[in-house]
């Protein structure tokens, strides 16, 4: 894996130009996951008990915590893992 400032950029080792030109931020990853599930911000917020504005803030990269990521991914039925070099990989 190649990593950007906030998350995995690309799993393809042959895509160097993509890796350096398209940073992949966690907020954007959450937004893309939500869109792939055809959910509005309101619908996703309702699933985890927050207002649409909170989902918007998270997607903009604000108030991103492991707890929020875990709740959001579970609400969208997407498995998320955290990999820490030298420590291991954990399911969020």
Backbone as XML, in Angstrom:
<?xml version="1.0"?>
<chain id="A" units="angstrom">
  <residue number="1" name="UNK">
    <atom name="N" x="0.835" y="-1.187" z="0.000"/>
    <atom name="CA" x="0.000" y="0.000" z="0.000"/>
    <atom name="C" x="0.877" y="1.248" z="0.000"/>
  </residue>
  <residue number="2" name="UNK">
    <atom name="N" x="0.378" y="2.281" z="-0.601"/>
    <atom name="CA" x="1.021" y="3.589" z="-0.561"/>
    <atom name="C" x="0.115" y="4.478" z="0.282"/>
  </residue>
  <residue number="3" name="UNK">
    <atom name="N" x="0.700" y="5.344" z="1.083"/>
    <atom name="CA" x="-0.093" y="6.154" z="1.988"/>
    <atom name="C" x="0.091" y="7.635" z="1.726"/>
  </residue>
  <residue number="4" name="UNK">
    <atom name="N" x="-0.998" y="8.372" z="1.837"/>
    <atom name="CA" x="-0.974" y="9.822" z="1.735"/>
    <atom name="C" x="-1.044" y="10.399" z="3.128"/>
  </residue>
  <residue number="5" name="UNK">
    <atom name="N" x="-1.418" y="11.630" z="3.212"/>
    <atom name="CA" x="-1.468" y="12.309" z="4.495"/>
    <atom name="C" x="-2.471" y="11.653" z="5.433"/>
  </residue>
  <residue number="6" name="UNK">
    <atom name="N" x="-3.623" y="11.237" z="4.925"/>
    <atom name="CA" x="-4.680" y="10.737" z="5.792"/>
    <atom name="C" x="-5.185" y="9.351" z="5.458"/>
  </residue>
  <residue number="7" name="UNK">
    <atom name="N" x="-4.592" y="8.661" z="4.504"/>
    <atom name="CA" x="-5.117" y="7.338" z="4.217"/>
    <atom name="C" x="-4.466" y="6.691" z="3.021"/>
  </residue>
  <residue number="8" name="UNK">
    <atom name="N" x="-4.973" y="5.525" z="2.656"/>
    <atom name="CA" x="-4.430" y="4.791" z="1.520"/>
    <atom name="C" x="-4.757" y="5.555" z="0.249"/>
  </residue>
  <residue number="9" name="UNK">
    <atom name="N" x="-3.747" y="5.767" z="-0.572"/>
    <atom name="CA" x="-3.953" y="6.446" z="-1.842"/>
    <atom name="C" x="-4.298" y="5.433" z="-2.925"/>
  </residue>
  <residue number="10" name="UNK">
    <atom name="N" x="-3.491" y="4.402" z="-3.025"/>
    <atom name="CA" x="-3.646" y="3.487" z="-4.144"/>
    <atom name="C" x="-2.969" y="2.167" z="-3.805"/>
  </residue>
  <residue number="11" name="UNK">
    <atom name="N" x="-3.572" y="1.068" z="-4.194"/>
    <atom name="CA" x="-2.984" y="-0.244" z="-3.965"/>
    <atom name="C" x="-2.160" y="-0.733" z="-5.159"/>
  </residue>
  <residue number="12" name="UNK">
    <atom name="N" x="-2.150" y="0.022" z="-6.251"/>
    <atom name="CA" x="-1.455" y="-0.391" z="-7.469"/>
    <atom name="C" x="-0.043" y="0.181" z="-7.484"/>
  </residue>
  <residue number="13" name="UNK">
    <atom name="N" x="0.994" y="-0.651" z="-7.294"/>
    <atom name="CA" x="2.368" y="-0.144" z="-7.251"/>
    <atom name="C" x="2.841" y="0.427" z="-8.583"/>
  </residue>
  <residue number="14" name="UNK">
    <atom name="N" x="2.137" y="0.133" z="-9.677"/>
    <atom name="CA" x="2.530" y="0.630" z="-10.989"/>
    <atom name="C" x="1.888" y="1.981" z="-11.324"/>
  </residue>
  <residue number="15" name="UNK">
    <atom name="N" x="1.097" y="2.520" z="-10.420"/>
    <atom name="CA" x="0.364" y="3.760" z="-10.698"/>
    <atom name="C" x="0.999" y="4.953" z="-9.997"/>
  </residue>
  <residue number="16" name="UNK">
    <atom name="N" x="2.304" y="5.134" z="-10.184"/>
    <atom name="CA" x="3.027" y="6.202" z="-9.485"/>
    <atom name="C" x="2.426" y="7.580" z="-9.731"/>
  </residue>
  <residue number="17" name="UNK">
    <atom name="N" x="2.025" y="7.881" z="-10.980"/>
    <atom name="CA" x="1.480" y="9.209" z="-11.240"/>
    <atom name="C" x="0.163" y="9.433" z="-10.512"/>
  </residue>
  <residue number="18" name="UNK">
    <atom name="N" x="-0.637" y="8.400" z="-10.364"/>
    <atom name="CA" x="-1.883" y="8.500" z="-9.609"/>
    <atom name="C" x="-1.585" y="8.700" z="-8.129"/>
  </residue>
  <residue number="19" name="UNK">
    <atom name="N" x="-0.611" y="7.978" z="-7.642"/>
    <atom name="CA" x="-0.255" y="8.060" z="-6.228"/>
    <atom name="C" x="0.129" y="9.477" z="-5.838"/>
  </residue>
  <residue number="20" name="UNK">
    <atom name="N" x="0.893" y="10.156" z="-6.668"/>
    <atom name="CA" x="1.382" y="11.476" z="-6.289"/>
    <atom name="C" x="0.468" y="12.604" z="-6.725"/>
  </residue>
  <residue number="21" name="UNK">
    <atom name="N" x="-0.469" y="12.389" z="-7.635"/>
    <atom name="CA" x="-1.317" y="13.485" z="-8.100"/>
    <atom name="C" x="-2.700" y="13.492" z="-7.450"/>
  </residue>
  <residue number="22" name="UNK">
    <atom name="N" x="-3.176" y="12.366" z="-6.970"/>
    <atom name="CA" x="-4.529" y="12.287" z="-6.400"/>
    <atom name="C" x="-4.456" y="11.810" z="-4.960"/>
  </residue>
  <residue number="23" name="UNK">
    <atom name="N" x="-4.248" y="12.731" z="-4.037"/>
    <atom name="CA" x="-4.232" y="12.324" z="-2.633"/>
    <atom name="C" x="-5.629" y="11.887" z="-2.225"/>
  </residue>
  <residue number="24" name="UNK">
    <atom name="N" x="-5.676" y="10.859" z="-1.414"/>
    <atom name="CA" x="-6.941" y="10.267" z="-1.010"/>
    <atom name="C" x="-7.137" y="10.498" z="0.475"/>
  </residue>
  <residue number="25" name="UNK">
    <atom name="N" x="-7.964" y="11.422" z="0.832"/>
    <atom name="CA" x="-8.185" y="11.760" z="2.226"/>
    <atom name="C" x="-9.320" y="10.930" z="2.824"/>
  </residue>
  <residue number="26" name="UNK">
    <atom name="N" x="-9.270" y="10.710" z="4.102"/>
    <atom name="CA" x="-10.269" y="9.892" z="4.773"/>
    <atom name="C" x="-11.673" y="10.460" z="4.592"/>
  </residue>
  <residue number="27" name="UNK">
    <atom name="N" x="-11.829" y="11.756" z="4.737"/>
    <atom name="CA" x="-13.152" y="12.366" z="4.556"/>
    <atom name="C" x="-13.715" y="12.085" z="3.179"/>
  </residue>
  <residue number="28" name="UNK">
    <atom name="N" x="-12.874" y="12.189" z="2.172"/>
    <atom name="CA" x="-13.305" y="11.905" z="0.802"/>
    <atom name="C" x="-13.607" y="10.418" z="0.641"/>
  </residue>
  <residue number="29" name="UNK">
    <atom name="N" x="-12.833" y="9.566" z="1.294"/>
    <atom name="CA" x="-13.109" y="8.125" z="1.233"/>
    <atom name="C" x="-14.476" y="7.820" z="1.838"/>
  </residue>
  <residue number="30" name="UNK">
    <atom name="N" x="-14.792" y="8.485" z="2.940"/>
    <atom name="CA" x="-16.100" y="8.290" z="3.575"/>
    <atom name="C" x="-17.209" y="8.774" z="2.637"/>
  </residue>
  <residue number="31" name="UNK">
    <atom name="N" x="-16.994" y="9.911" z="2.013"/>
    <atom name="CA" x="-17.983" y="10.442" z="1.070"/>
    <atom name="C" x="-18.197" y="9.480" z="-0.088"/>
  </residue>
  <residue number="32" name="UNK">
    <atom name="N" x="-17.098" y="8.963" z="-0.658"/>
    <atom name="CA" x="-17.210" y="8.022" z="-1.770"/>
    <atom name="C" x="-17.919" y="6.734" z="-1.336"/>
  </residue>
  <residue number="33" name="UNK">
    <atom name="N" x="-17.632" y="6.271" z="-0.133"/>
    <atom name="CA" x="-18.314" y="5.072" z="0.377"/>
    <atom name="C" x="-19.809" y="5.334" z="0.513"/>
  </residue>
  <residue number="34" name="UNK">
    <atom name="N" x="-20.157" y="6.504" z="1.056"/>
    <atom name="CA" x="-21.580" y="6.868" z="1.212"/>
    <atom name="C" x="-22.266" y="6.905" z="-0.145"/>
  </residue>
  <residue number="35" name="UNK">
    <atom name="N" x="-21.626" y="7.546" z="-1.112"/>
    <atom name="CA" x="-22.217" y="7.641" z="-2.447"/>
    <atom name="C" x="-22.345" y="6.269" z="-3.104"/>
  </residue>
  <residue number="36" name="UNK">
    <atom name="N" x="-21.369" y="5.395" z="-2.872"/>
    <atom name="CA" x="-21.431" y="4.057" z="-3.461"/>
    <atom name="C" x="-22.590" y="3.247" z="-2.900"/>
  </residue>
  <residue number="37" name="UNK">
    <atom name="N" x="-23.032" y="3.621" z="-1.696"/>
    <atom name="CA" x="-24.174" y="2.950" z="-1.065"/>
    <atom name="C" x="-25.480" y="3.691" z="-1.345"/>
  </residue>
  <residue number="38" name="UNK">
    <atom name="N" x="-25.403" y="4.720" z="-2.195"/>
    <atom name="CA" x="-26.576" y="5.528" z="-2.559"/>
    <atom name="C" x="-27.278" y="6.117" z="-1.339"/>
  </residue>
  <residue number="39" name="UNK">
    <atom name="N" x="-26.489" y="6.611" z="-0.403"/>
    <atom name="CA" x="-27.036" y="7.229" z="0.799"/>
    <atom name="C" x="-26.828" y="8.740" z="0.754"/>
  </residue>
  <residue number="40" name="UNK">
    <atom name="N" x="-27.799" y="9.475" z="1.256"/>
    <atom name="CA" x="-27.612" y="10.906" z="1.432"/>
    <atom name="C" x="-26.906" y="11.125" z="2.767"/>
  </residue>
  <residue number="41" name="UNK">
    <atom name="N" x="-26.420" y="12.327" z="2.980"/>
    <atom name="CA" x="-25.820" y="12.648" z="4.273"/>
    <atom name="C" x="-26.857" y="12.503" z="5.384"/>
  </residue>
  <residue number="42" name="UNK">
    <atom name="N" x="-28.091" y="12.891" z="5.093"/>
    <atom name="CA" x="-29.164" y="12.757" z="6.086"/>
    <atom name="C" x="-29.406" y="11.301" z="6.466"/>
  </residue>
  <residue number="43" name="UNK">
    <atom name="N" x="-29.446" y="10.429" z="5.462"/>
    <atom name="CA" x="-29.689" y="9.009" z="5.717"/>
    <atom name="C" x="-28.555" y="8.385" z="6.521"/>
  </residue>
  <residue number="44" name="UNK">
    <atom name="N" x="-27.328" y="8.700" z="6.158"/>
    <atom name="CA" x="-26.196" y="8.152" z="6.902"/>
    <atom name="C" x="-26.184" y="8.690" z="8.324"/>
  </residue>
  <residue number="45" name="UNK">
    <atom name="N" x="-26.453" y="9.973" z="8.480"/>
    <atom name="CA" x="-26.519" y="10.570" z="9.812"/>
    <atom name="C" x="-27.567" y="9.893" z="10.681"/>
  </residue>
  <residue number="46" name="UNK">
    <atom name="N" x="-28.724" y="9.611" z="10.090"/>
    <atom name="CA" x="-29.789" y="8.945" z="10.841"/>
    <atom name="C" x="-29.361" y="7.561" z="11.312"/>
  </residue>
  <residue number="47" name="UNK">
    <atom name="N" x="-28.562" y="6.878" z="10.521"/>
    <atom name="CA" x="-28.100" y="5.539" z="10.889"/>
    <atom name="C" x="-27.178" y="5.548" z="12.111"/>
  </residue>
  <residue number="48" name="UNK">
    <atom name="N" x="-26.456" y="6.651" z="12.314"/>
    <atom name="CA" x="-25.542" y="6.699" z="13.460"/>
    <atom name="C" x="-25.968" y="7.722" z="14.512"/>
  </residue>
  <residue number="49" name="UNK">
    <atom name="N" x="-27.128" y="8.347" z="14.291"/>
    <atom name="CA" x="-27.676" y="9.248" z="15.304"/>
    <atom name="C" x="-27.064" y="10.638" z="15.348"/>
  </residue>
  <residue number="50" name="UNK">
    <atom name="N" x="-26.645" y="11.158" z="14.168"/>
    <atom name="CA" x="-26.131" y="12.529" z="14.112"/>
    <atom name="C" x="-26.852" y="13.299" z="13.000"/>
  </residue>
  <residue number="51" name="UNK">
    <atom name="N" x="-26.719" y="14.598" z="13.038"/>
    <atom name="CA" x="-27.325" y="15.458" z="12.026"/>
    <atom name="C" x="-26.518" y="15.425" z="10.728"/>
  </residue>
  <residue number="52" name="UNK">
    <atom name="N" x="-27.148" y="15.828" z="9.645"/>
    <atom name="CA" x="-26.497" y="15.911" z="8.339"/>
    <atom name="C" x="-25.239" y="16.766" z="8.404"/>
  </residue>
  <residue number="53" name="UNK">
    <atom name="N" x="-25.283" y="17.857" z="9.162"/>
    <atom name="CA" x="-24.136" y="18.765" z="9.254"/>
    <atom name="C" x="-22.890" y="18.052" z="9.792"/>
  </residue>
  <residue number="54" name="UNK">
    <atom name="N" x="-23.088" y="17.108" z="10.717"/>
    <atom name="CA" x="-21.949" y="16.358" z="11.256"/>
    <atom name="C" x="-21.334" y="15.464" z="10.183"/>
  </residue>
  <residue number="55" name="UNK">
    <atom name="N" x="-22.160" y="14.836" z="9.365"/>
    <atom name="CA" x="-21.638" y="14.015" z="8.263"/>
    <atom name="C" x="-20.875" y="14.905" z="7.292"/>
  </residue>
  <residue number="56" name="UNK">
    <atom name="N" x="-21.406" y="16.075" z="6.998"/>
    <atom name="CA" x="-20.733" y="17.014" z="6.119"/>
    <atom name="C" x="-19.365" y="17.406" z="6.670"/>
  </residue>
  <residue number="57" name="UNK">
    <atom name="N" x="-19.283" y="17.686" z="7.968"/>
    <atom name="CA" x="-18.002" y="18.051" z="8.582"/>
    <atom name="C" x="-16.996" y="16.904" z="8.480"/>
  </residue>
  <residue number="58" name="UNK">
    <atom name="N" x="-17.453" y="15.694" z="8.743"/>
    <atom name="CA" x="-16.570" y="14.528" z="8.662"/>
    <atom name="C" x="-16.049" y="14.365" z="7.235"/>
  </residue>
  <residue number="59" name="UNK">
    <atom name="N" x="-16.935" y="14.494" z="6.259"/>
    <atom name="CA" x="-16.528" y="14.346" z="4.860"/>
    <atom name="C" x="-15.560" y="15.449" z="4.428"/>
  </residue>
  <residue number="60" name="UNK">
    <atom name="N" x="-15.590" y="16.573" z="5.120"/>
    <atom name="CA" x="-14.649" y="17.673" z="4.833"/>
    <atom name="C" x="-13.360" y="17.525" z="5.627"/>
  </residue>
  <residue number="61" name="UNK">
    <atom name="N" x="-13.235" y="16.434" z="6.379"/>
    <atom name="CA" x="-12.006" y="16.160" z="7.104"/>
    <atom name="C" x="-11.966" y="16.723" z="8.502"/>
  </residue>
  <residue number="62" name="UNK">
    <atom name="N" x="-13.109" y="17.138" z="9.025"/>
    <atom name="CA" x="-13.161" y="17.686" z="10.377"/>
    <atom name="C" x="-13.805" y="16.663" z="11.311"/>
  </residue>
  <residue number="63" name="UNK">
    <atom name="N" x="-13.340" y="16.626" z="12.540"/>
    <atom name="CA" x="-13.893" y="15.731" z="13.558"/>
    <atom name="C" x="-13.822" y="14.263" z="13.153"/>
  </residue>
  <residue number="64" name="UNK">
    <atom name="N" x="-12.722" y="13.893" z="12.495"/>
    <atom name="CA" x="-12.543" y="12.495" z="12.126"/>
    <atom name="C" x="-11.826" y="11.794" z="13.275"/>
  </residue>
  <residue number="65" name="UNK">
    <atom name="N" x="-12.513" y="10.838" z="13.867"/>
    <atom name="CA" x="-11.942" y="10.025" z="14.930"/>
    <atom name="C" x="-12.077" y="8.563" z="14.524"/>
  </residue>
  <residue number="66" name="UNK">
    <atom name="N" x="-11.311" y="7.710" z="15.165"/>
    <atom name="CA" x="-11.459" y="6.275" z="14.884"/>
    <atom name="C" x="-12.868" y="5.810" z="15.225"/>
  </residue>
  <residue number="67" name="UNK">
    <atom name="N" x="-13.434" y="6.354" z="16.295"/>
    <atom name="CA" x="-14.800" y="5.978" z="16.676"/>
    <atom name="C" x="-15.794" y="6.372" z="15.583"/>
  </residue>
  <residue number="68" name="UNK">
    <atom name="N" x="-15.650" y="7.578" z="15.041"/>
    <atom name="CA" x="-16.547" y="8.015" z="13.966"/>
    <atom name="C" x="-16.378" y="7.155" z="12.722"/>
  </residue>
  <residue number="69" name="UNK">
    <atom name="N" x="-15.136" y="6.880" z="12.353"/>
    <atom name="CA" x="-14.889" y="6.051" z="11.175"/>
    <atom name="C" x="-15.530" y="4.681" z="11.371"/>
  </residue>
  <residue number="70" name="UNK">
    <atom name="N" x="-15.330" y="4.104" z="12.541"/>
    <atom name="CA" x="-15.891" y="2.787" z="12.833"/>
    <atom name="C" x="-17.418" y="2.806" z="12.737"/>
  </residue>
  <residue number="71" name="UNK">
    <atom name="N" x="-18.050" y="3.781" z="13.353"/>
    <atom name="CA" x="-19.524" y="3.879" z="13.328"/>
    <atom name="C" x="-20.039" y="4.054" z="11.901"/>
  </residue>
  <residue number="72" name="UNK">
    <atom name="N" x="-19.374" y="4.916" z="11.147"/>
    <atom name="CA" x="-19.817" y="5.168" z="9.774"/>
    <atom name="C" x="-19.668" y="3.932" z="8.898"/>
  </residue>
  <residue number="73" name="UNK">
    <atom name="N" x="-18.524" y="3.271" z="8.993"/>
    <atom name="CA" x="-18.306" y="2.090" z="8.167"/>
    <atom name="C" x="-19.275" y="0.969" z="8.536"/>
  </residue>
  <residue number="74" name="UNK">
    <atom name="N" x="-19.501" y="0.775" z="9.830"/>
    <atom name="CA" x="-20.476" y="-0.241" z="10.254"/>
    <atom name="C" x="-21.865" y="0.097" z="9.739"/>
  </residue>
  <residue number="75" name="UNK">
    <atom name="N" x="-22.240" y="1.386" z="9.788"/>
    <atom name="CA" x="-23.560" y="1.802" z="9.310"/>
    <atom name="C" x="-23.721" y="1.551" z="7.813"/>
  </residue>
  <residue number="76" name="UNK">
    <atom name="N" x="-22.596" y="1.595" z="7.091"/>
    <atom name="CA" x="-22.644" y="1.351" z="5.642"/>
    <atom name="C" x="-22.307" y="-0.096" z="5.294"/>
  </residue>
  <residue number="77" name="UNK">
    <atom name="N" x="-22.107" y="-0.930" z="6.326"/>
    <atom name="CA" x="-21.778" y="-2.335" z="6.158"/>
    <atom name="C" x="-20.497" y="-2.516" z="5.342"/>
  </residue>
  <residue number="78" name="UNK">
    <atom name="N" x="-19.483" y="-1.707" z="5.688"/>
    <atom name="CA" x="-18.168" y="-1.775" z="5.056"/>
    <atom name="C" x="-17.159" y="-2.093" z="6.149"/>
  </residue>
  <residue number="79" name="UNK">
    <atom name="N" x="-16.316" y="-3.096" z="5.921"/>
    <atom name="CA" x="-15.302" y="-3.427" z="6.908"/>
    <atom name="C" x="-14.131" y="-2.474" z="6.759"/>
  </residue>
  <residue number="80" name="UNK">
    <atom name="N" x="-13.718" y="-1.867" z="7.847"/>
    <atom name="CA" x="-12.564" y="-0.971" z="7.851"/>
    <atom name="C" x="-11.521" y="-1.527" z="8.802"/>
  </residue>
  <residue number="81" name="UNK">
    <atom name="N" x="-10.261" y="-1.397" z="8.411"/>
    <atom name="CA" x="-9.172" y="-1.852" z="9.264"/>
    <atom name="C" x="-8.156" y="-0.729" z="9.437"/>
  </residue>
  <residue number="82" name="UNK">
    <atom name="N" x="-7.459" y="-0.784" z="10.538"/>
    <atom name="CA" x="-6.373" y="0.145" z="10.833"/>
    <atom name="C" x="-5.105" y="-0.680" z="10.927"/>
  </residue>
  <residue number="83" name="UNK">
    <atom name="N" x="-4.114" y="-0.321" z="10.118"/>
    <atom name="CA" x="-2.848" y="-1.034" z="10.126"/>
    <atom name="C" x="-1.778" y="-0.130" z="10.719"/>
  </residue>
  <residue number="84" name="UNK">
    <atom name="N" x="-1.118" y="-0.606" z="11.773"/>
    <atom name="CA" x="-0.046" y="0.133" z="12.415"/>
    <atom name="C" x="1.226" y="-0.692" z="12.267"/>
  </residue>
  <residue number="85" name="UNK">
    <atom name="N" x="2.188" y="-0.125" z="11.559"/>
    <atom name="CA" x="3.441" y="-0.824" z="11.304"/>
    <atom name="C" x="4.095" y="-1.257" z="12.616"/>
  </residue>
  <residue number="86" name="UNK">
    <atom name="N" x="4.462" y="-2.511" z="12.691"/>
    <atom name="CA" x="5.131" y="-3.042" z="13.870"/>
    <atom name="C" x="4.193" y="-3.451" z="14.977"/>
  </residue>
  <residue number="87" name="UNK">
    <atom name="N" x="2.923" y="-3.098" z="14.855"/>
    <atom name="CA" x="1.941" y="-3.440" z="15.898"/>
    <atom name="C" x="0.927" y="-4.448" z="15.377"/>
  </residue>
  <residue number="88" name="UNK">
    <atom name="N" x="0.337" y="-4.156" z="14.230"/>
    <atom name="CA" x="-0.630" y="-5.076" z="13.670"/>
    <atom name="C" x="-1.770" y="-4.361" z="12.983"/>
  </residue>
  <residue number="89" name="UNK">
    <atom name="N" x="-2.753" y="-5.138" z="12.566"/>
    <atom name="CA" x="-3.941" y="-4.636" z="11.887"/>
    <atom name="C" x="-5.152" y="-4.903" z="12.766"/>
  </residue>
  <residue number="90" name="UNK">
    <atom name="N" x="-6.007" y="-3.888" z="12.883"/>
    <atom name="CA" x="-7.165" y="-3.978" z="13.752"/>
    <atom name="C" x="-8.434" y="-3.653" z="12.975"/>
  </residue>
  <residue number="91" name="UNK">
    <atom name="N" x="-9.501" y="-4.403" z="13.226"/>
    <atom name="CA" x="-10.789" y="-4.119" z="12.618"/>
    <atom name="C" x="-11.428" y="-2.985" z="13.411"/>
  </residue>
  <residue number="92" name="UNK">
    <atom name="N" x="-11.876" y="-1.966" z="12.691"/>
    <atom name="CA" x="-12.532" y="-0.830" z="13.353"/>
    <atom name="C" x="-14.009" y="-1.091" z="13.500"/>
  </residue>
</chain>
